[in-house]
Amino acid sequence: MDSQEPTMGEFQGREHHYPLRVFYEDTDFTGIVYYANYLRFFERARSSFFRLVGFNHADLWDAEDPLAFAIRKIELDYKKPARVDDHLTMVTTYDKMKGARLWVSQACYRGDELLVTAVSEAACITPEGRPKRAPKWMIEKLEPYLLGL
């Protein structure tokens, strides 16, 4: 990795671990992470997972047969707050892929302490926003990390 490039995290088995530091701008007036920012944190982790597997969103969109992923549904469960200067780890697993859909489980930890969980369903889409089955090459790259297809 180029020392100037930010970390994309690392794999531990099929789990992707993405480190994140909470900055002042991530918090509300009480110094607690603003609830909606967890969506941003989880998105960074999902995108970093893709990069480590071997593809990124810009390349997918600019390909001859372009595609993108859009979150169709997401559910978050807030257990404990994170605060300014906390060091967090976002743990991501890509669980299942079927047709145009991809299911992802995520958790936010401060050390061993579980703070937030998320379960999402993403849809692979065309530039027109229509569902599109993920290409075979993508499934092959993701398959070692999935619980099932």
DSSP file with accessible surface (Angstrom, degrees, kcal/mol):
  #  RESIDUE AA STRUCTURE BP1 BP2  ACC     N-H-->O    O-->H-N    N-H-->O    O-->H-N    TCO  KAPPA ALPHA  PHI   PSI    X-CA   Y-CA   Z-CA
    1    1 A M              0   0  165      0, 0.0     2,-0.2     0, 0.0     6,-0.0   0.000 360.0 360.0 360.0 136.8    0.0    0.0    0.0
    2    2 A D    >   -     0   0   96      1,-0.1     3,-1.8     4,-0.1     0, 0.0  -0.486 360.0-132.3 -65.5 131.1    1.2    3.5   -0.8
    3    3 A S  T 3  S+     0   0  106      1,-0.3    -1,-0.1    -2,-0.2     4,-0.1   0.706 106.4  56.4 -64.0 -15.7    2.0    5.3    2.4
    4    4 A Q  T 3  S+     0   0  161      2,-0.1    -1,-0.3     0, 0.0    -2,-0.1   0.599  89.7  89.3 -89.0 -12.9    0.0    8.3    1.2
    5    5 A E  S <  S-     0   0   92     -3,-1.8     3,-0.1     1,-0.1     0, 0.0  -0.692  84.2-116.2 -87.1 135.0   -3.2    6.2    0.5
    6    6 A P        -     0   0   93      0, 0.0    -4,-0.1     0, 0.0    -2,-0.1  -0.316  41.3 -90.9 -66.5 154.3   -5.6    5.9    3.4
    7    7 A T        -     0   0   62      1,-0.1     3,-0.1    -4,-0.1    41,-0.0  -0.310  24.5-160.9 -65.9 145.8   -6.2    2.5    4.8
    8    8 A M        -     0   0   29      1,-0.5    44,-0.2    -3,-0.1    -1,-0.1   0.217  45.8-119.4-104.5   7.6   -9.0    0.4    3.4
    9    9 A G        -     0   0   16      9,-0.1    -1,-0.5     7,-0.1     2,-0.3  -0.436  31.2 -91.8  86.5-162.5   -8.9   -1.8    6.5
   10   10 A E  E     -A   17   0A 111      7,-2.2     7,-3.4    -2,-0.1     2,-0.4  -0.983  22.8-110.4-152.0 159.3   -8.2   -5.5    6.5
   11   11 A F  E     -A   16   0A  53     -2,-0.3     2,-0.4     5,-0.2     5,-0.2  -0.759  18.6-174.3 -93.5 139.0   -9.9   -8.9    6.3
   12   12 A Q  E >  S-A   15   0A  97      3,-3.1     3,-1.7    -2,-0.4     2,-0.2  -0.902  74.6 -51.3-126.6  95.7  -10.1  -11.2    9.3
   13   13 A G  T 3  S-     0   0   69     -2,-0.4    -1,-0.0     1,-0.3   132,-0.0  -0.525 121.0 -24.5  68.0-130.6  -11.6  -14.3    7.8
   14   14 A R  T 3  S+     0   0   65     -2,-0.2    80,-0.4    -3,-0.1     2,-0.4   0.491 121.1  97.7 -91.3  -1.0  -14.7  -13.2    5.9
   15   15 A E  E <   -A   12   0A  81     -3,-1.7    -3,-3.1    78,-0.1     2,-0.5  -0.711  64.1-147.5 -87.6 137.8  -15.0  -10.1    8.1
   16   16 A H  E     -AB  11  92A   0     76,-2.7    76,-2.5    -2,-0.4     2,-0.6  -0.898  10.2-158.0-103.0 128.0  -13.7   -6.8    6.9
   17   17 A H  E     -AB  10  91A  30     -7,-3.4    -7,-2.2    -2,-0.5    74,-0.2  -0.941   9.3-174.4-110.6 119.5  -12.4   -4.5    9.7
   18   18 A Y  E     - B   0  90A  34     72,-2.6    72,-3.0    -2,-0.6     2,-0.2  -0.957  15.4-142.6-117.9 116.3  -12.3   -0.8    8.9
   19   19 A P  E     + B   0  89A  45      0, 0.0     2,-0.3     0, 0.0    70,-0.2  -0.523  22.9 177.1 -79.8 146.5  -10.7    1.6   11.4
   20   20 A L  E     - B   0  88A  11     68,-2.6    68,-3.7    -2,-0.2     2,-0.4  -0.986  20.7-147.9-150.6 135.7  -12.2    5.0   12.0
   21   21 A R  E     - B   0  87A 119     -2,-0.3     2,-0.5    66,-0.2    66,-0.2  -0.877  24.2-126.0-103.2 135.6  -11.5    7.9   14.3
   22   22 A V        -     0   0    0     64,-2.6    63,-2.4    -2,-0.4     2,-0.2  -0.716  28.6-162.0 -82.4 123.4  -14.4   10.1   15.4
   23   23 A F    >   -     0   0  116     -2,-0.5     3,-2.0    61,-0.2     4,-0.3  -0.650  33.3-106.1-100.6 162.6  -13.8   13.8   14.7
   24   24 A Y  G >  S+     0   0  187      1,-0.3     3,-2.1    -2,-0.2     7,-0.1   0.884 119.7  60.8 -52.5 -41.5  -15.5   16.8   16.2
   25   25 A E  G 3  S+     0   0  145      1,-0.3    -1,-0.3     8,-0.0    -3,-0.0   0.673  96.7  61.5 -64.0 -17.0  -17.4   17.3   13.0
   26   26 A D  G <  S+     0   0    1     -3,-2.0     8,-2.2     5,-0.1    -1,-0.3   0.520  97.3  76.6 -83.4  -7.4  -19.0   13.8   13.4
   27   27 A T  B <  S-H   33   0B  19     -3,-2.1     6,-0.3    -4,-0.3     2,-0.1  -0.607  72.5-128.2-107.4 164.7  -20.7   14.8   16.7
   28   28 A D    >   -     0   0   54      4,-2.7     3,-2.0    -2,-0.2    -1,-0.1  -0.255  54.4 -74.8 -92.9-169.6  -23.6   16.8   17.8
   29   29 A F  T 3  S+     0   0  193      1,-0.3    -2,-0.0     2,-0.1    -1,-0.0   0.684 131.0  57.9 -66.3 -13.7  -23.5   19.6   20.4
   30   30 A T  T 3  S-     0   0   71      2,-0.2    -1,-0.3    53,-0.0     3,-0.1   0.501 116.4-109.5 -92.7  -6.0  -23.2   17.1   23.2
   31   31 A G  S <  S+     0   0   20     -3,-2.0    53,-1.7     1,-0.3     2,-0.3   0.498  80.4 125.0  88.5   6.2  -20.0   15.5   21.8
   32   32 A I  B    S-I   83   0C  45     51,-0.2    -4,-2.7     1,-0.1    -1,-0.3  -0.766  75.2 -93.3 -97.7 144.1  -21.8   12.3   20.9
   33   33 A V  B     -H   27   0B   6     49,-2.8    -6,-0.3    -2,-0.3     2,-0.2  -0.333  45.2-112.8 -57.1 127.0  -21.7   11.0   17.3
   34   34 A Y    >>  -     0   0  105     -8,-2.2     3,-1.8     1,-0.1     4,-0.5  -0.440  26.8-122.5 -62.2 131.7  -24.7   12.3   15.5
   35   35 A Y  T >4 S+     0   0  139      1,-0.3     3,-1.2     2,-0.2     4,-0.4   0.826 107.0  55.3 -53.0 -39.4  -27.0    9.3   14.7
   36   36 A A  T >> S+     0   0   28      1,-0.3     3,-1.0     2,-0.2     4,-0.9   0.755  92.4  72.5 -70.2 -20.9  -27.0    9.8   10.9
   37   37 A N  H <> S+     0   0   18     -3,-1.8     4,-2.5     1,-0.3    -1,-0.3   0.762  82.6  69.5 -68.4 -21.3  -23.2    9.8   10.7
   38   38 A Y  H <X S+     0   0    5     -3,-1.2     4,-2.8    -4,-0.5    -1,-0.3   0.862  93.4  58.2 -62.9 -31.9  -23.2    6.0   11.4
   39   39 A L  H <> S+     0   0   75     -3,-1.0     4,-2.1    -4,-0.4    -1,-0.2   0.921 107.9  46.0 -60.5 -42.2  -24.7    5.7    7.9
   40   40 A R  H  X S+     0   0  101     -4,-0.9     4,-2.4     2,-0.2    -2,-0.2   0.912 112.1  50.6 -65.6 -43.6  -21.7    7.4    6.5
   41   41 A F  H  X S+     0   0    0     -4,-2.5     4,-1.9     1,-0.2    -2,-0.2   0.931 111.8  47.2 -60.8 -45.2  -19.3    5.3    8.5
   42   42 A F  H  X S+     0   0    0     -4,-2.8     4,-2.5     1,-0.2    -1,-0.2   0.884 110.0  53.6 -66.1 -36.6  -21.0    2.1    7.4
   43   43 A E  H  X S+     0   0   72     -4,-2.1     4,-2.7    -5,-0.2     5,-0.3   0.926 106.8  51.7 -63.7 -43.0  -20.9    3.3    3.8
   44   44 A R  H  X S+     0   0   84     -4,-2.4     4,-2.2     1,-0.2    -1,-0.2   0.915 111.0  48.7 -58.3 -42.2  -17.1    3.9    4.0
   45   45 A A  H  X S+     0   0    0     -4,-1.9     4,-2.2     2,-0.2    -2,-0.2   0.921 111.1  48.7 -66.3 -43.0  -16.6    0.4    5.3
   46   46 A R  H  X S+     0   0   17     -4,-2.5     4,-2.0     1,-0.2    -2,-0.2   0.928 113.5  47.4 -62.8 -43.6  -18.7   -1.2    2.6
   47   47 A S  H  X S+     0   0   26     -4,-2.7     4,-2.2     1,-0.2    -1,-0.2   0.890 110.7  51.7 -65.2 -38.0  -16.9    0.7   -0.1
   48   48 A S  H  X S+     0   0    7     -4,-2.2     4,-2.4    -5,-0.3    -1,-0.2   0.881 105.6  55.7 -67.0 -36.5  -13.5   -0.2    1.4
   49   49 A F  H  X S+     0   0    0     -4,-2.2     4,-1.9     1,-0.2    -2,-0.2   0.956 108.1  48.8 -56.7 -51.5  -14.5   -3.9    1.4
   50   50 A F  H  X>S+     0   0    3     -4,-2.0     5,-2.2     1,-0.2     4,-1.7   0.916 109.7  51.9 -54.9 -47.5  -15.2   -3.6   -2.3
   51   51 A R  H  <5S+     0   0  125     -4,-2.2    -1,-0.2     1,-0.2    -2,-0.2   0.917 109.5  48.7 -58.9 -43.2  -11.8   -1.9   -2.9
   52   52 A L  H  <5S+     0   0   74     -4,-2.4    -1,-0.2     1,-0.2    -2,-0.2   0.838 108.7  53.9 -67.6 -30.8   -9.9   -4.7   -1.1
   53   53 A V  H  <5S-     0   0   20     -4,-1.9    -1,-0.2     2,-0.2    -2,-0.2   0.802 130.3 -92.5 -73.5 -27.3  -11.8   -7.4   -3.0
   54   54 A G  T  <5S+     0   0   43     -4,-1.7     2,-0.3     1,-0.4    -3,-0.2   0.580  90.8  72.1 129.0  13.8  -10.7   -5.7   -6.3
   55   55 A F      < -     0   0   12     -5,-2.2    -1,-0.4    83,-0.0     2,-0.3  -0.983  50.4-156.6-149.2 161.1  -13.2   -3.2   -7.6
   56   56 A N     >  -     0   0   25     -2,-0.3     4,-2.0    -3,-0.1     5,-0.2  -0.921  32.7-107.9-135.9 165.5  -14.6    0.3   -6.8
   57   57 A H  H  > S+     0   0   64     -2,-0.3     4,-2.2     1,-0.2     5,-0.2   0.877 114.2  53.4 -62.3 -41.3  -17.7    2.2   -7.5
   58   58 A A  H  > S+     0   0   57      1,-0.2     4,-2.1     2,-0.2    -1,-0.2   0.923 110.5  47.0 -63.0 -43.1  -16.2    4.6  -10.0
   59   59 A D  H  > S+     0   0  100      1,-0.2     4,-0.7     2,-0.2    -1,-0.2   0.877 110.6  52.8 -66.5 -37.3  -14.8    1.8  -12.1
   60   60 A L  H >< S+     0   0    6     -4,-2.0     7,-1.3     1,-0.2     3,-0.6   0.916 112.5  45.1 -62.3 -41.4  -18.1    0.0  -12.0
   61   61 A W  H 3< S+     0   0  115     -4,-2.2    -2,-0.2     5,-0.2    -1,-0.2   0.838 114.9  47.2 -72.4 -33.0  -20.0    3.1  -13.2
   62   62 A D  H 3< S+     0   0  125     -4,-2.1    -1,-0.2    -5,-0.2    -2,-0.2   0.452  89.7 114.2 -89.5   0.3  -17.4    3.8  -15.9
   63   63 A A  S << S-     0   0   48     -4,-0.7    -3,-0.1    -3,-0.6    -4,-0.0  -0.149  83.7-106.4 -68.5 165.4  -17.3    0.3  -17.3
   64   64 A E  S    S+     0   0  202      1,-0.3    -1,-0.1     2,-0.0    -4,-0.0   0.866 124.3  34.9 -58.8 -38.1  -18.6   -0.8  -20.7
   65   65 A D  S    S-     0   0  110     -5,-0.1    -1,-0.3     2,-0.0    -2,-0.1  -0.761 100.4-153.3-114.9  80.0  -21.6   -2.3  -19.0
   66   66 A P        +     0   0   32      0, 0.0     2,-0.3     0, 0.0    -5,-0.2  -0.149  22.3 164.0 -65.6 149.3  -22.1    0.2  -16.1
   67   67 A L        -     0   0    4     -7,-1.3     2,-0.3   -10,-0.2    59,-0.2  -0.970  12.3-172.8-153.8 164.5  -23.6   -0.7  -12.8
   68   68 A A  E     -C  125   0A  23     57,-1.9    57,-3.0    -2,-0.3     2,-0.4  -0.922  23.8-116.6-148.2 171.2  -23.9    0.7   -9.3
   69   69 A F  E     -C  124   0A  36     -2,-0.3     2,-0.4    55,-0.2    55,-0.2  -0.959  24.1-172.2-116.6 137.6  -25.3   -0.3   -5.9
   70   70 A A  E     -C  123   0A  40     53,-2.3    53,-3.0    -2,-0.4     2,-0.5  -0.989  30.0-116.0-126.9 136.3  -28.1    1.5   -4.2
   71   71 A I  E     +C  122   0A  68     -2,-0.4    51,-0.3    51,-0.2     3,-0.1  -0.598  30.7 179.7 -72.0 122.4  -29.2    0.8   -0.6
   72   72 A R  E     +     0   0A 148     49,-2.9     2,-0.3    -2,-0.5    50,-0.2   0.794  68.7   0.2 -90.8 -35.9  -32.8   -0.5   -0.8
   73   73 A K  E     +C  121   0A 118     48,-1.8    48,-2.8     2,-0.0    -1,-0.4  -0.984  61.6 179.6-155.7 142.0  -33.3   -1.0    2.9
   74   74 A I  E     -C  120   0A  55     -2,-0.3     2,-0.4    46,-0.2    46,-0.2  -0.990   6.9-166.7-147.3 139.8  -31.2   -0.5    6.0
   75   75 A E  E     -C  119   0A 143     44,-2.4    44,-2.0    -2,-0.3     2,-0.4  -0.996   8.5-167.5-128.0 126.0  -31.9   -1.0    9.7
   76   76 A L  E     -C  118   0A  35     -2,-0.4     2,-0.5    42,-0.2    42,-0.2  -0.894   8.2-161.5-113.7 145.0  -29.7    0.3   12.5
   77   77 A D  E     -C  117   0A  73     40,-2.4    40,-1.9    -2,-0.4     2,-0.6  -0.968  11.1-153.7-126.8 110.9  -29.8   -0.6   16.2
   78   78 A Y  E     +C  116   0A  98     -2,-0.5    38,-0.2    38,-0.2    37,-0.1  -0.763  25.0 161.6 -88.7 120.5  -28.1    2.0   18.4
   79   79 A K        -     0   0   97     36,-3.2    37,-0.2    -2,-0.6    -1,-0.2   0.820  65.5  -0.6-105.6 -45.3  -26.8    0.4   21.6
   80   80 A K  S    S-     0   0  101     35,-1.7    -1,-0.4    33,-0.1     2,-0.2  -0.991  76.5-106.6-146.0 151.6  -24.3    2.9   23.0
   81   81 A P        -     0   0   52      0, 0.0     2,-0.3     0, 0.0    35,-0.0  -0.483  19.9-142.8 -83.2 148.3  -22.9    6.2   21.9
   82   82 A A        -     0   0    0     -2,-0.2   -49,-2.8   -49,-0.2     2,-0.3  -0.756  22.3-152.6 -97.4 155.8  -19.5    6.9   20.4
   83   83 A R  B >   -I   32   0C 117     -2,-0.3     3,-2.2   -51,-0.2   -61,-0.2  -0.828  30.8 -66.9-128.7 165.4  -17.8   10.2   21.3
   84   84 A V  T 3  S+     0   0   51    -53,-1.7   -61,-0.2    -2,-0.3    -1,-0.1  -0.170 119.3  16.9 -51.6 138.7  -15.3   12.6   19.8
   85   85 A D  T 3  S+     0   0  111    -63,-2.4    -1,-0.3     1,-0.3   -62,-0.1   0.354  89.1 142.2  74.2  -0.4  -11.8   11.1   19.6
   86   86 A D    <   -     0   0   33     -3,-2.2   -64,-2.6   -65,-0.1     2,-0.6  -0.397  50.4-133.1 -64.7 146.3  -13.1    7.5   19.9
   87   87 A H  E     -B   21   0A  91    -66,-0.2    24,-0.4    -3,-0.1     2,-0.3  -0.920  32.1-172.5 -99.2 119.3  -11.3    4.9   17.8
   88   88 A L  E     -B   20   0A   0    -68,-3.7   -68,-2.6    -2,-0.6     2,-0.4  -0.789  19.1-151.0-113.0 156.6  -13.9    2.8   16.2
   89   89 A T  E     -BD  19 109A  33     20,-2.4    20,-2.7    -2,-0.3     2,-0.6  -0.995   8.4-153.7-126.6 124.1  -13.8   -0.4   14.1
   90   90 A M  E     -BD  18 108A   0    -72,-3.0   -72,-2.6    -2,-0.4     2,-0.5  -0.878  11.6-159.6 -95.9 120.5  -16.5   -1.0   11.5
   91   91 A V  E     -BD  17 107A  15     16,-3.2    16,-2.0    -2,-0.6     2,-0.4  -0.913  12.1-174.3-106.4 124.6  -16.9   -4.8   11.0
   92   92 A T  E     -BD  16 106A   0    -76,-2.5   -76,-2.7    -2,-0.5     2,-0.4  -0.963  12.6-177.9-124.0 134.3  -18.6   -5.7    7.7
   93   93 A T  E     - D   0 105A  17     12,-2.8    12,-2.6    -2,-0.4     2,-0.8  -0.999  21.3-144.7-127.0 132.9  -19.7   -9.1    6.3
   94   94 A Y  E     + D   0 104A   6     -2,-0.4    10,-0.2   -80,-0.4    53,-0.2  -0.890  27.4 179.5 -90.6 113.1  -21.3   -9.5    2.9
   95   95 A D  E     -     0   0A  24      8,-2.3    52,-2.3    -2,-0.8    53,-1.7   0.907  48.4  -0.5 -90.0 -47.2  -23.7  -12.3    3.7
   96   96 A K  E     -eD 148 103A  91      7,-1.1     7,-2.9    51,-0.2     2,-0.4  -0.999  46.9-161.8-151.8 145.9  -25.7  -13.3    0.6
   97   97 A M  E     + D   0 102A   7     51,-1.1     2,-0.3    -2,-0.3     5,-0.2  -1.000  17.1 165.7-132.4 128.8  -26.1  -12.3   -3.0
   98   98 A K  E >   - D   0 101A 122      3,-2.5     3,-2.6    -2,-0.4     2,-0.2  -0.939  62.1 -45.5-145.8 120.1  -29.2  -13.3   -5.1
   99   99 A G  T 3  S-     0   0   20     -2,-0.3    35,-1.5     1,-0.3    33,-0.0  -0.389 125.5 -17.8  61.1-120.0  -30.1  -11.8   -8.5
  100  100 A A  T 3  S+     0   0   19     33,-0.2    24,-3.3    -2,-0.2     2,-0.3   0.424 120.0  94.7 -95.5   0.1  -29.6   -8.1   -8.2
  101  101 A R  E <   -DF  98 123A  96     -3,-2.6    -3,-2.5    22,-0.2     2,-0.4  -0.716  48.0-173.0-105.0 148.5  -29.7   -8.0   -4.4
  102  102 A L  E     -DF  97 122A   2     20,-2.3    20,-3.2    -2,-0.3     2,-0.4  -0.996  11.8-151.2-137.4 125.8  -26.8   -8.1   -1.8
  103  103 A W  E     -DF  96 121A  53     -7,-2.9    -8,-2.3    -2,-0.4    -7,-1.1  -0.853  15.6-173.4-103.8 135.3  -27.3   -8.4    1.9
  104  104 A V  E     -DF  94 120A   1     16,-2.5    16,-2.8    -2,-0.4     2,-0.4  -0.981  12.5-159.7-131.7 136.9  -24.7   -6.9    4.3
  105  105 A S  E     +DF  93 119A  38    -12,-2.6   -12,-2.8    -2,-0.4     2,-0.3  -0.947  18.7 178.0-113.8 138.1  -24.3   -7.1    8.1
  106  106 A Q  E     -DF  92 118A   8     12,-3.0    12,-2.7    -2,-0.4     2,-0.3  -0.969  12.4-171.5-139.4 154.6  -22.3   -4.5    9.9
  107  107 A A  E     -DF  91 117A  12    -16,-2.0   -16,-3.2    -2,-0.3     2,-0.5  -0.994  14.9-144.1-145.1 144.4  -21.3   -3.6   13.5
  108  108 A C  E     -DF  90 116A   0      8,-3.1     7,-3.2    -2,-0.3     8,-1.3  -0.957  24.4-174.9-111.2 124.7  -19.5   -0.6   15.0
  109  109 A Y  E     -DF  89 114A  74    -20,-2.7   -20,-2.4    -2,-0.5     2,-0.6  -0.907  27.5-158.0-120.0 148.3  -17.2   -1.3   17.9
  110  110 A R  E >  S- F   0 113A  60      3,-2.4     3,-2.2    -2,-0.3     2,-0.3  -0.964  83.1 -50.0-115.5 101.8  -15.1    0.8   20.3
  111  111 A G  T 3  S-     0   0   57     -2,-0.6   -22,-0.1   -24,-0.4    -2,-0.0  -0.512 123.1 -24.0  64.3-125.2  -12.6   -1.8   21.4
  112  112 A D  T 3  S+     0   0  166     -2,-0.3     2,-0.6    -3,-0.1    -1,-0.3   0.429 115.5 108.0 -93.2  -0.3  -14.7   -4.9   22.4
  113  113 A E  E <   - F   0 110A  65     -3,-2.2    -3,-2.4     1,-0.0     2,-0.4  -0.698  66.2-138.6 -88.2 118.7  -17.8   -2.7   23.1
  114  114 A L  E     + F   0 109A  53     -2,-0.6    -5,-0.2    -5,-0.2     3,-0.1  -0.623  29.8 166.7 -76.7 124.5  -20.6   -3.1   20.5
  115  115 A L  E     +     0   0A   0     -7,-3.2   -36,-3.2    -2,-0.4   -35,-1.7   0.809  59.3   3.4-105.5 -45.1  -22.1    0.4   19.8
  116  116 A V  E     -CF  78 108A   0     -8,-1.3    -8,-3.1   -38,-0.2    -1,-0.4  -0.998  55.2-159.8-147.1 142.7  -24.3    0.1   16.7
  117  117 A T  E     -CF  77 107A  38    -40,-1.9   -40,-2.4    -2,-0.3     2,-0.3  -0.913   9.3-170.3-120.4 155.0  -25.4   -2.7   14.3
  118  118 A A  E     -CF  76 106A   1    -12,-2.7   -12,-3.0    -2,-0.3     2,-0.4  -0.997  10.8-169.5-143.5 141.1  -26.7   -2.4   10.8
  119  119 A V  E     +CF  75 105A  80    -44,-2.0   -44,-2.4    -2,-0.3     2,-0.3  -0.999  21.7 177.4-127.9 125.9  -28.4   -4.8    8.4
  120  120 A S  E     -CF  74 104A   2    -16,-2.8   -16,-2.5    -2,-0.4     2,-0.4  -0.914  26.1-150.7-131.6 158.6  -28.8   -3.6    4.8
  121  121 A E  E     -CF  73 103A   7    -48,-2.8   -49,-2.9    -2,-0.3   -48,-1.8  -0.998  20.2-167.8-125.1 122.7  -30.0   -4.8    1.5
  122  122 A A  E     -CF  71 102A   6    -20,-3.2   -20,-2.3    -2,-0.4     2,-0.4  -0.811   9.1-145.1-108.7 153.5  -28.4   -3.3   -1.6
  123  123 A A  E     -CF  70 101A  16    -53,-3.0   -53,-2.3    -2,-0.3     2,-0.5  -0.967  12.6-133.3-119.3 133.6  -29.6   -3.5   -5.2
  124  124 A C  E     -C   69   0A   0    -24,-3.3     8,-2.6    -2,-0.4     2,-0.3  -0.731  39.5-176.5 -79.7 127.5  -27.3   -3.7   -8.2
  125  125 A I  E     -CG  68 131A  35    -57,-3.0   -57,-1.9    -2,-0.5    -2,-0.0  -0.902  26.4-123.2-131.4 160.3  -28.7   -1.2  -10.7
  126  126 A T    >   -     0   0   23      4,-2.3     3,-2.4    -2,-0.3   -59,-0.2  -0.392  47.0 -93.4 -86.0 171.7  -28.2    0.1  -14.3
  127  127 A P  T 3  S+     0   0   58      0, 0.0   -60,-0.1     0, 0.0    -1,-0.1   0.785 129.2  57.4 -58.8 -23.3  -27.7    3.8  -15.0
  128  128 A E  T 3  S-     0   0  134      2,-0.1    -3,-0.0     1,-0.0     0, 0.0   0.478 122.0-108.6 -85.4  -2.4  -31.4    4.1  -15.5
  129  129 A G  S <  S+     0   0   46     -3,-2.4     3,-0.0     1,-0.3   -59,-0.0   0.575  72.4 139.3  87.6  11.7  -32.0    2.8  -12.0
  130  130 A R        -     0   0  159      1,-0.1    -4,-2.3     0, 0.0    -1,-0.3  -0.640  61.0 -99.1 -88.6 147.1  -33.3   -0.6  -13.0
  131  131 A P  B     -G  125   0A 104      0, 0.0     2,-0.4     0, 0.0    -6,-0.3  -0.298  42.9-171.7 -61.9 145.9  -32.3   -3.8  -11.1
  132  132 A K        -     0   0   36     -8,-2.6    -8,-0.2   -32,-0.2     2,-0.1  -0.992  27.1-113.0-144.3 131.6  -29.5   -5.7  -12.7
  133  133 A R        -     0   0  175     -2,-0.4   -33,-0.2     1,-0.1     3,-0.1  -0.380  44.2-104.8 -61.1 136.8  -28.1   -9.1  -11.9
  134  134 A A        -     0   0    4    -35,-1.5    -1,-0.1     1,-0.1   -35,-0.1  -0.390  42.9-103.2 -63.0 140.3  -24.5   -8.8  -10.6
  135  135 A P    >>  -     0   0   29      0, 0.0     4,-2.1     0, 0.0     3,-0.6  -0.276  26.0-113.4 -66.7 154.8  -22.0   -9.9  -13.3
  136  136 A K  H 3> S+     0   0  157      1,-0.2     4,-2.6     2,-0.2     5,-0.2   0.883 115.2  56.3 -56.2 -41.6  -20.3  -13.3  -12.9
  137  137 A W  H 3> S+     0   0  113      1,-0.2     4,-1.7     2,-0.2    -1,-0.2   0.874 108.1  48.8 -62.5 -34.8  -16.9  -11.8  -12.3
  138  138 A M  H <> S+     0   0    0     -3,-0.6     4,-2.1     2,-0.2    -1,-0.2   0.928 110.0  50.2 -70.4 -43.6  -18.2   -9.8   -9.4
  139  139 A I  H  X S+     0   0   42     -4,-2.1     4,-2.6     1,-0.2    -2,-0.2   0.917 109.1  52.9 -59.7 -41.5  -19.9  -12.8   -7.8
  140  140 A E  H  < S+     0   0  104     -4,-2.6    -1,-0.2     1,-0.2    -2,-0.2   0.884 110.2  47.4 -63.4 -38.0  -16.7  -14.8   -8.2
  141  141 A K  H  < S+     0   0   87     -4,-1.7    -1,-0.2    -5,-0.2    -2,-0.2   0.846 119.3  39.4 -70.9 -34.1  -14.7  -12.1   -6.3
  142  142 A L  H >X S+     0   0    0     -4,-2.1     3,-2.4     1,-0.2     4,-0.7   0.744  92.9  87.6 -85.5 -24.4  -17.3  -11.8   -3.6
  143  143 A E  G >< S+     0   0   99     -4,-2.6     3,-1.2     1,-0.3    -1,-0.2   0.825  81.0  58.1 -50.8 -41.2  -18.1  -15.6   -3.2
  144  144 A P  G 34 S+     0   0   95      0, 0.0    -1,-0.3     0, 0.0    -2,-0.1   0.744 111.5  44.6 -63.8 -16.1  -15.3  -16.4   -0.7
  145  145 A Y  G <4 S+     0   0   51     -3,-2.4   -51,-0.3    -4,-0.1     2,-0.2   0.503  95.7  94.7-103.3  -7.9  -16.8  -13.8    1.7
  146  146 A L    <<  -     0   0   19     -3,-1.2   -51,-0.2    -4,-0.7   -50,-0.2  -0.603  63.1-148.0 -89.4 148.0  -20.5  -14.7    1.3
  147  147 A L  S    S-     0   0  127    -52,-2.3     2,-0.3     1,-0.3   -51,-0.2   0.792  84.0 -16.6 -75.4 -32.0  -22.5  -17.1    3.6
  148  148 A G  B      e   96   0A  30    -53,-1.7   -51,-1.1    -3,-0.0    -1,-0.3  -0.988 360.0 360.0-166.2 161.2  -24.5  -18.1    0.5
  149  149 A L              0   0   91     -2,-0.3   -53,-0.1   -53,-0.2    -1,-0.0   0.169 360.0 360.0-107.4 360.0  -25.5  -17.2   -3.0
